[in-house]
Structures are given as structure tokens and as C-alpha cells.
Amino acid sequence: MKDKSPLVGIIVLAIVMILLMGSVAIQPGRQRLTLATTTSAYDSGLLEKILPNFESKYDCIVDVIAVGSGQTMEIGKNGDADVLLVHSPASEKQFVKDGYGTSRTLVAYNQFVIVGPESDPAGVSQAVNATDAFKRIYQNGTEGNAIFVSRGDLSGTHTKEKSIWVKAGLNVSTFSNTWYLSTGQGMGAVLDITEQQTNKGYTLSDEATYYTRRETGIIPHLEILNQGDPLLYNQYSVIPVNPDRWPSVNATLATDFVNWITSPEIQNMIGNFTDAYGHKLFVPNAGPGSVAETHTLSSQFQAVIAIRTD
């Protein structure tokens, strides 16, 4: 009988290799963290800059979902994210109060800006504050001289916009769609649509997305026409999703993320982050007391503390 030992050896070797390959395949992969965040934080390029540090430090992969703050918190309520990075303070407080999040910790702030065409037919650049600017847009909109483009997506920016209309004594539900455009789009798309409203378009934007869009030449004719009002303060906060409500969330890695993004090292990275044209886009403000609503702001925004602590 012919010796089959070489063939048997080859078969055994093949089986061993298959088993080894299988053992590699079933080994657990790197941990994953799902971060739901606002389009403004994502579009600014900040996350692209800082997240590799977190992934390297904790040997994990961060999956980013970028939508408006309202949608972000709905994702959190459904347990489809581990941690949120958002900028809609009133909704965030309610989110935590209702038990969907475990805490709300301040991370950084910038400001909203009112942008429009260089020709500025509504005279927004002459407005004394944000409410005056909105009144001017309303008056010129009804006269056919201006168009306001709203996100209309329940984002933090949309929530801020609605609050300014209210403070101006105006009711958005009565606005004509001939001049008030509710788009349901993210910030970048809204800026692009505003640019297309030749010499008439105005909108409210976070400054980070505006600068990113402006300096890359996408919105060459839109200018910042009104800024600096404490009402335009724009706070970003981090909220871990509550594991008692959703046991599937990666609570440990979410806590690591909170500690990481509020650490001196990453706060410094956020403070030094600039766009390609040198604009510093965020002011870090995590630190002692940042979980509480009594965190001391810069003097420019002291007047807004009452809004944040109500």
C-alpha cells in the first residue's frame, strides 16, 4: 500500500491553519464608542483633529453620528449612542432630568453669528443687538427685500433662532414662506442655501461652521453682520447616555470620553484648534464646577448666566 503520511500531514496542517485563522476571527475587536453630535461640532473639523487621540489612548474606534442637537438627543433617548456632544442647554437639562443622561458637563463655547449678503439690504450690520437684527430682517422680509433661511431641524442653532424671534416679539408660525425658508438641513447646507439667495439671504450660524465654509470659498458673499450679543452665546456640553435605562451602552468608555474631553490636555487642544486660516473656533471651559450650572463664564458672556441657570 502506498504511504499516505505526506498527504495526511498536509491535511492536518491545513486544518491547523484553518483553526488558527478562525481563532483570530473570533477574537474580540477593538472597543467601539458611538458619539452622537451636532453638525456644527463635526463640520468645524474639531472632532477630526482630537478624536484620534482618544482612539489611540483607549484603543478603540469612535463612530460619529452628526445631526442636529434635537435629533442627537432623540438618538440618545433611543439608546443608539453611548455619549452626546451637543449645544442646546435647555433641552440638555431636560434630557438629564428625565433620566436619559447621567450628567451634563461643559466642554467649550463659541458664539452664534448673524450672517448675510455684503449689500445688507436689511441693515443688520447697524442693529444694536440680535433681536434688533431679527426685527430688521422680518421687516425687510415682509417687504420682499430679505430672505431668512432657517435650519428648521430642532437643532441647537434652530432652538436659539426661535428664542431670538420670541425675544423680538415675533411669531414664526405667522411668517410667510415667501421670505422665511424652513429647510430641515444642517448648518453647512443652510449656509449654502443662504448664499444662493442673491443679495437677500440671511441666517443664524455658529461661527465655526461659518468660517469653515467662508474660507474655503463655498460662501464667498456672506458676511458676519452681527455678533457679540450675550444672547448669541453657544455652549457645547457632553452627556453620557444612562446605562440604567439602556444597559447596552458602553458606559465605561463613555465615562472615559467625558474625562478625556474635559482633561487639561484636550481642553488645551480645543483652545488651540484653528481652521486653515487661523481662526480659533472654540473657547474651552471645562474644569472645576463644570458639571454644575454655576460655571463662571468669561466677562463677555456674564449676562447669559441667568439663561443657563434657570
HELIX and SHEET records of a PDB file:
HELIX    1   1 SER A    5  ILE A   26  1                                  22    
HELIX    2   2 THR A   39  ASP A   43  1                                   5    
HELIX    3   3 LEU A   46  LYS A   57  1                                  12    
HELIX    4   4 SER A   69  LYS A   77  1                                   9    
HELIX    5   5 PRO A   89  LYS A   97  1                                   9    
HELIX    6   6 VAL A  124  GLN A  126  5                                   3    
HELIX    7   7 ALA A  130  THR A  142  1                                  13    
HELIX    8   8 GLY A  156  LYS A  167  1                                  12    
HELIX    9   9 VAL A  172  THR A  174  5                                   3    
HELIX   10  10 MET A  187  GLN A  196  1                                  10    
HELIX   11  11 GLU A  207  GLU A  215  1                                   9    
HELIX   12  12 PRO A  230  LEU A  232  5                                   3    
HELIX   13  13 ALA A  251  ILE A  261  1                                  11    
HELIX   14  14 PRO A  264  ASN A  272  1                                   9    
HELIX   15  15 SER A  299  VAL A  304  5                                   6    
HELIX   16  16 ILE A  305  ARG A  308  1                                   4    
SHEET    1   A 8 CYS A  60  VAL A  67  0                                        
SHEET    2   A 8 GLN A  31  THR A  38  1                                        
SHEET    3   A 8 VAL A  83  VAL A  86  1                                        
SHEET    4   A 8 TYR A 233  PRO A 240 -1                                        
SHEET    5   A 8 THR A 105  PRO A 117 -1                                        
SHEET    6   A 8 GLY A 201  ASP A 206 -1                                        
SHEET    7   A 8 ILE A 147  SER A 150  1                                        
SHEET    8   A 8 TYR A 180  SER A 182  1                                        
SHEET    1   B 6 CYS A  60  VAL A  67  0                                        
SHEET    2   B 6 GLN A  31  THR A  38  1                                        
SHEET    3   B 6 VAL A  83  VAL A  86  1                                        
SHEET    4   B 6 TYR A 233  PRO A 240 -1                                        
SHEET    5   B 6 THR A 105  PRO A 117 -1                                        
SHEET    6   B 6 LEU A 222  ASN A 226 -1                                        
SHEET    1   C 6 CYS A  60  VAL A  67  0                                        
SHEET    2   C 6 GLN A  31  THR A  38  1                                        
SHEET    3   C 6 VAL A  83  VAL A  86  1                                        
SHEET    4   C 6 TYR A 233  PRO A 240 -1                                        
SHEET    5   C 6 THR A 105  PRO A 117 -1                                        
SHEET    6   C 6 VAL A 283  PRO A 284 -1                                        
END                                                                             
